[in-house]
Amino acid sequence: MCADDLENFRVKGVYSEGLVRSLNGYDHDPAAPGTLQNPWTRERAQSWADSRNQLREVIVIDGRRHPRICVPNPAPAELQVGGEVLRLAQYGTRGPHYSRMPTPVEWVPEA
C-alpha cells in the first residue's frame, strides 16, 4: 500500500512482534523479538506524522510531473525552484500546473 493513499497519521506505541520485526528489518534480533533496534523519539514521530497530515500536492512543470516537489493546498501563485521562478498556469483535478513562461499581460484598450 502506498503511504500517499493513507491519511490521519498519528503516533501510537508498537506492541506487535510482527510489526517490530518489520520495522527492524535486517537489524532484527530474534533473542529480543519485541525490541525496536532504532526507536524514534516521540517528538520525531509526532513531527513526521504532522508533516504527513498536511495537505500537499505534487506539481507539474511545463507538462512534466515532479513527484519530489510538493506545494501546500491551495497552491501559491509563484514558486521558486532551483533559482528560477515558476508561475501557476492552471489548477485542476490533477493538481497545480506551473510554467516557466512569464505571466501574460492583459491588453486594455485605450478609452
C-alpha positions as CSV (number, residue, x, y, z in Angstrom):
1,M,0.0,0.0,0.0
2,C,1.3,3.4,-0.9
3,A,1.7,5.8,2.1
4,D,0.3,8.7,-0.2
5,D,-3.1,6.9,-0.1
6,L,-3.3,7.0,3.7
7,E,-4.5,9.8,5.9
8,N,-4.9,10.8,9.6
9,F,-1.4,9.7,10.7
10,R,-0.9,9.6,14.5
11,V,1.7,8.4,16.9
12,K,1.0,5.2,18.8
13,G,3.0,2.6,20.7
14,V,4.2,-0.6,18.8
15,Y,3.3,-3.8,20.6
16,S,3.0,-6.4,17.8
17,E,6.1,-8.6,17.4
18,G,5.4,-8.9,13.7
19,L,5.4,-5.1,13.3
20,V,8.6,-4.8,15.4
21,R,10.2,-7.4,13.2
22,S,9.1,-5.5,10.1
23,L,10.3,-2.1,11.4
24,N,13.7,-3.6,12.5
25,G,14.3,-5.2,9.1
26,Y,17.8,-6.7,8.8
27,D,18.7,-5.4,12.3
28,H,16.0,-7.6,14.0
29,D,17.3,-9.6,16.9
30,P,15.4,-12.9,17.4
31,A,16.6,-13.0,21.0
32,A,14.6,-9.8,21.7
33,P,11.6,-10.1,19.4
34,G,9.7,-7.2,21.0
35,T,12.5,-4.6,21.0
36,L,12.9,-1.9,18.4
37,Q,16.6,-1.6,17.4
38,N,16.5,2.1,16.4
39,P,13.4,3.6,18.0
40,W,12.4,7.2,17.3
41,T,11.7,9.7,20.0
42,R,8.0,10.7,20.4
43,E,8.9,14.2,19.2
44,R,10.4,12.9,16.0
45,A,7.5,10.5,15.4
46,Q,5.0,13.3,16.0
47,S,6.9,15.7,13.7
48,W,6.8,13.0,10.9
49,A,3.0,12.4,11.5
50,D,2.3,16.1,11.4
51,S,4.2,16.5,8.1
52,R,2.2,13.7,6.5
53,N,-1.1,15.1,7.7
54,Q,-0.5,18.5,5.9
55,L,-2.4,18.7,2.6
56,R,0.3,18.9,-0.1
57,E,0.1,18.4,-3.8
58,V,2.7,17.2,-6.4
59,I,3.3,19.8,-9.1
60,V,3.5,19.7,-12.9
61,I,6.1,22.0,-14.6
62,D,5.6,22.6,-18.3
63,G,3.8,19.3,-18.8
64,R,6.2,17.1,-16.7
65,R,5.2,15.8,-13.3
66,H,7.7,16.4,-10.5
67,P,6.8,13.9,-7.6
68,R,9.6,15.2,-5.3
69,I,8.3,18.8,-5.4
70,C,5.1,19.4,-3.4
71,V,3.2,22.6,-2.5
72,P,0.6,23.3,0.1
73,N,-3.1,23.3,-0.8
74,P,-4.1,25.9,-2.1
75,A,-1.0,26.3,-4.3
76,P,0.9,29.6,-4.3
77,A,0.8,31.8,-7.4
78,E,4.5,31.8,-7.7
79,L,7.1,29.2,-6.7
80,Q,10.9,29.4,-6.7
81,V,12.6,26.1,-7.6
82,G,16.3,25.8,-8.3
83,G,16.8,29.5,-8.7
84,E,14.0,30.0,-11.3
85,V,10.5,31.5,-10.7
86,L,7.6,29.3,-11.8
87,R,4.1,30.8,-12.2
88,L,0.8,29.0,-11.6
89,A,-0.6,28.4,-15.0
90,Q,-3.6,26.1,-14.2
91,Y,-5.1,24.4,-11.2
92,G,-7.3,21.4,-11.9
93,T,-8.2,17.9,-10.6
94,R,-4.6,16.7,-11.4
95,G,-3.1,19.4,-9.2
96,P,-1.2,22.6,-9.8
97,H,0.5,23.2,-13.2
98,Y,3.3,25.7,-13.2
99,S,5.0,27.3,-16.2
100,R,8.4,28.9,-16.8
101,M,6.8,31.4,-19.1
102,P,6.1,34.9,-17.8
103,T,2.6,35.8,-16.8
104,P,0.7,37.2,-19.9
105,V,-0.1,40.9,-19.7
106,E,-3.7,41.7,-20.3
107,W,-4.3,44.1,-23.1
108,V,-6.6,47.0,-22.2
109,P,-7.9,49.2,-25.0
110,E,-7.4,52.9,-24.7
111,A,-10.5,54.9,-24.0
